[in-house]
Amino acid sequence: MALSMHKDSSNNQMDSSKYVRYTPEQVEALERVYAECPKPSSLRRQQLIRECPILSNIEPKQIKVWFQNRRCREKQRKEASRLQTVNRKLTAMNKLLMEENDRLQKQVSHLVYENGYMKNQIQTASAATTTDNSCESVVMSGQNQQQNPTQHPQRDANNPAGLLAIAEETLAEFLSKATGTAVDWVQMIGMKPGPDSIGIVAVSRNCSGVAARACGLVSLEPTKVAEILKDRTSWYRDCRCLDVLSIVPTGNGGTIELMYMQTYAPTTLAAARDFWTLRYTTSLEDGSLVICERSLTSSTGGPTGPPPSNFVRAEMLPSGYLIRPCEGGGSIIHIVDHIDLDVWSVPEVLRPLYESSKILAQKLTIAALQHIRQIAQESSGEIQYGGGRQPAVLRTFSQRLCRGFNDAVNGFVDDGWSLMGNDGVEDVTIAINSSPNKFLGSNYNSSMFPAFGGGVLCAKASMLLQNVPPALLVRFLREHRSEWADYGVDAYSAASLKASPYAVPCARPGGFPSSQVILPLAHTIEHEEFLEVVRIEGHAFSPEDVALARDMYLLQLCSGVDENAIGACAQLVFAPIDESFADDALLLPSGFRVIPLDPKSDGPAATRTLDLASTLEVGSGNARSAGETETDANGYNLRSVLTIAFQFTFENHMRDNVAMARQYVRSVVGSVQRVAMAIAPSRLSTQMAPKSLPGSPEALTLARWICRSYRMHTGAELFRVESTAGDAILKQLWHHSDAIMCCTVKTNASPVFTFANQAGLDMLETTLVALQDIMLDKVLDESGRKILCTEFSKIMQQGFAYLPAGICVSSMNRPVSYEQAIAWKVLNDDDSNHCLAFMFMNWSFV
């Protein structure tokens, strides 16, 4: 009986501990602690009971349960909020897709009507043989109707009613493109709609000029979105300036702005563009905001803009933004960009840059959506940046890097740039800028500059690349700076910032390989752009240079490294900075820009237009190799334009800096060409084989020697030859699943790798260009080196030897295991020793 009473008492205590009612004062005290520490420790809970008298009647276990329940409620609340946000996005996206479906149905109906009309016209023309209704007459009459559009009368520049008429016409044409069927839109590949996607992106087909269209969702209100989009210089990297020359209010509450915009040229081989436009901002009856814009020309009427001095006047056809409020907050944005860049004023080889709607979509349309989404996430606190920098400051750094690089590439006269004479070879252009205004954007003033006068020297060049993916090239240049950069130039450029703005930069002989460490600063939400600090370890060239042998820092911007982004420009821009890295630090950007050209069916002659491009041509210029034909068939016939620009400080009386800059850029061009040839997908053809050491055979001959020597020494075939084509052996060797590589055999010298197939490069984590800098001793571990020394005499006498399983190290210091290896002598046609070959079987990273 006593035991039963004790059990009932124990149950009552458990029930009382399970169901505890807290007073409002107790809840308030617990909430204050929860705000500071959502998961307090046992000691903290006991301390809480001691310090708060109102909690003295509550046991620590009950408080522990309260905090568990509180965290659970917080988690449920956040999850419910997230689901509500996703639901709002899906509802808005569903509405967007239904509207897009309606537009496509209208477009189908329109095409069916046109098809029926053309059939009727053809039948009428075939039946009427006695009249002048032949097919040719019908076609010609249709062309005459299309070639004689309605001409607008000249409007009075001082008449607001005339400007409003142009604005209303622009609004109607823009809406017909944004939500109607005025343009035949084709959705870009890879742009799939979804709650977290950037939106629905489409490009034009068979229309005048180039056009792109996008619609998406953002979490900002329409007025904020309109404010961001109208500030074009903050997000459009090719916009040099945007001046509003006149503002005219309209009676319906809108505004008309007359604007003049200048844009940068993407390369050194074409002139920059400018626009004279009318921008109309108004509201629709459903509460939507509209910002539409078009160029003012003689055909549209309106006032005449500034003369295009040193610019080519381009035309903006009706374009703009439709911003609609979304239920529950946020906005639905429709963007249309439609421009005519006067393609006939650029060299033929560059015309794809100005004829590609995909490039326009990446540079302008998608860039606008990405910028808005970035600001929306920054405003909501979803993005956290390191280094204590505000997002706006980091965006300013990115803008300044791009703007400084664009200024260097274009070299506008009104910025103080002037061209210098060449040295007889017009591959590298030299421009100088002696104006202090060059630095005013960095809060520097003229009093900070030495009295002797100096300035900035820019060496730049453009070249055509064949079969080189831009993203892959820029990624290699970013990760392997030592393959193309000169440490001496980097060191003295960095030192010039510490000493004075005009210290003398000069390259020193015998550059040492230097390692780099990339420190990330920020990236955009789609990871299409990275802002980072690069630390380069210092080396001393001589005892007097010890002061300069310190770590150097570069502020670097890398973009366009996503190989799946169609039409995207890949870019690597950097500028030396000092350790302080102030927000207003002086930046002198240099770098690379690679822009893809749409594939063309032009012959080889079209690829030889540029001066430096001819150095990339291999083999005969009159006949194309079988490897090139196969490459074209596989869709790898890619062409791109590479622009290189490097800026240096200089003193006027130091003319040697001009020769140094020209020579340095030429060396960079040569290094980039070697890298491009190594990473090109067509490198398996005999012409694109990697450059060998002096006296070494071509890759095709080396592949034949490797296979013949293996068969001679081991009595077995390395692989079964599947084809008798000239380069079949090289291709099979290249694609062999085991890692095959060759190294030199020289007395009193460490073996150096000279060739590796694709598996070998993957195992060593290197490229064909960097392969020759890797020594065999650095790859094998201590055990592997001992075994190789023991078996070396056997290899030289017997011709081959099997090596047991072991561990080797890649160029990135990653351990690689292999089950077995075989080494054999490679004999040339005279049966003389040429090199040593290794095959590592069943290798994998540990």
Disulfide bonds with the S-S distance in Angstrom:
none
